[in-house]
Amino acid sequence: MDKQRRSVLITGAGLAVLTVAAAGCTTTSDTGGDPAARRQALDSSADSALSRLYAQQPGSRELVNSARGMLVFPSVVSAGFIVGGTHGQGVLRKGGKTSGYFSMTGGSVGLLAGAQSQAVFLLFMTEPALRRFESSSGWTAGADANISMLTVGANAQVTTQTAQQEVIGFVLTNSGLMGSVALDGSRITRLSL
């Protein structure tokens, strides 16, 4: 690899890390270090993200209600230049109630430039899949479970095929449900709040 290309990759990686770190700080800066305020902010953001999902995607409420548990990451920031990263914080909901707080991080290499924020929803459709997630000390999408992503134009309804999937995912941007998104390699760990 020539010196100029290596320099671009190193610079891109550095910018990605700084951008994602700065974005991660801005999502929690208004609550300071107060764990109760952070929990309340995450719960409120998760409620808002779910309301947007229900309004924008017909049938999503039925699918969410049939899940055994659901991770809601209201604002996952992806940023970078050639080398990128993602970061977001969210909640695990079971029976409509929050049962834990989590962080999602990931990285990527490819043709990318800039930053965007999106809401990520992971639905655990089976009890064994939810138990494996809850008992893990860190869970990696694609390694610990395959995620069936619902894509643009897909009607989010419970079907026989959907119900047989262990984990289903949605990615929602301001313009709606996003397709062609891969969460494989994203690491989810519990937050101490």
ChimeraX attribute file (.defattr): number of C-alpha atoms within 10 A of each C-alpha:
attribute: neighborCount
match mode: 1-to-1
recipient: residues
	/A:1	5
	/A:2	6
	/A:3	7
	/A:4	9
	/A:5	10
	/A:6	11
	/A:7	11
	/A:8	14
	/A:9	15
	/A:10	14
	/A:11	15
	/A:12	19
	/A:13	21
	/A:14	15
	/A:15	19
	/A:16	26
	/A:17	19
	/A:18	15
	/A:19	22
	/A:20	23
	/A:21	16
	/A:22	11
	/A:23	22
	/A:24	18
	/A:25	12
	/A:26	11
	/A:27	17
	/A:28	16
	/A:29	11
	/A:30	12
	/A:31	15
	/A:32	10
	/A:33	11
	/A:34	11
	/A:35	12
	/A:36	11
	/A:37	15
	/A:38	19
	/A:39	18
	/A:40	12
	/A:41	17
	/A:42	24
	/A:43	21
	/A:44	13
	/A:45	19
	/A:46	26
	/A:47	14
	/A:48	12
	/A:49	21
	/A:50	21
	/A:51	12
	/A:52	16
	/A:53	22
	/A:54	15
	/A:55	13
	/A:56	15
	/A:57	18
	/A:58	14
	/A:59	15
	/A:60	19
	/A:61	17
	/A:62	13
	/A:63	18
	/A:64	24
	/A:65	16
	/A:66	16
	/A:67	23
	/A:68	19
	/A:69	26
	/A:70	24
	/A:71	23
	/A:72	29
	/A:73	27
	/A:74	26
	/A:75	24
	/A:76	25
	/A:77	23
	/A:78	25
	/A:79	27
	/A:80	28
	/A:81	22
	/A:82	20
	/A:83	23
	/A:84	26
	/A:85	24
	/A:86	27
	/A:87	24
	/A:88	25
	/A:89	25
	/A:90	29
	/A:91	25
	/A:92	23
	/A:93	20
	/A:94	17
	/A:95	13
	/A:96	11
	/A:97	11
	/A:98	19
	/A:99	11
	/A:100	17
	/A:101	22
	/A:102	20
	/A:103	18
	/A:104	22
	/A:105	20
	/A:106	18
	/A:107	20
	/A:108	18
	/A:109	14
	/A:110	10
	/A:111	10
	/A:112	14
	/A:113	15
	/A:114	12
	/A:115	17
	/A:116	14
	/A:117	18
	/A:118	21
	/A:119	25
	/A:120	23
	/A:121	25
	/A:122	22
	/A:123	27
	/A:124	26
	/A:125	23
	/A:126	17
	/A:127	13
	/A:128	12
	/A:129	18
	/A:130	19
	/A:131	13
	/A:132	13
	/A:133	18
	/A:134	15
	/A:135	9
	/A:136	13
	/A:137	10
	/A:138	15
	/A:139	20
	/A:140	20
	/A:141	19
	/A:142	15
	/A:143	12
	/A:144	16
	/A:145	16
	/A:146	16
	/A:147	21
	/A:148	18
	/A:149	20
	/A:150	19
	/A:151	17
	/A:152	15
	/A:153	11
	/A:154	12
	/A:155	12
	/A:156	19
	/A:157	16
	/A:158	18
	/A:159	9
	/A:160	8
	/A:161	7
	/A:162	16
	/A:163	16
	/A:164	12
	/A:165	16
	/A:166	20
	/A:167	23
	/A:168	22
	/A:169	21
	/A:170	24
	/A:171	25
	/A:172	25
	/A:173	16
	/A:174	12
	/A:175	8
	/A:176	16
	/A:177	20
	/A:178	18
	/A:179	15
	/A:180	10
	/A:181	12
	/A:182	14
	/A:183	21
	/A:184	16
	/A:185	16
	/A:186	21
	/A:187	20
	/A:188	23
	/A:189	19
	/A:190	19
	/A:191	12
	/A:192	8
	/A:193	13
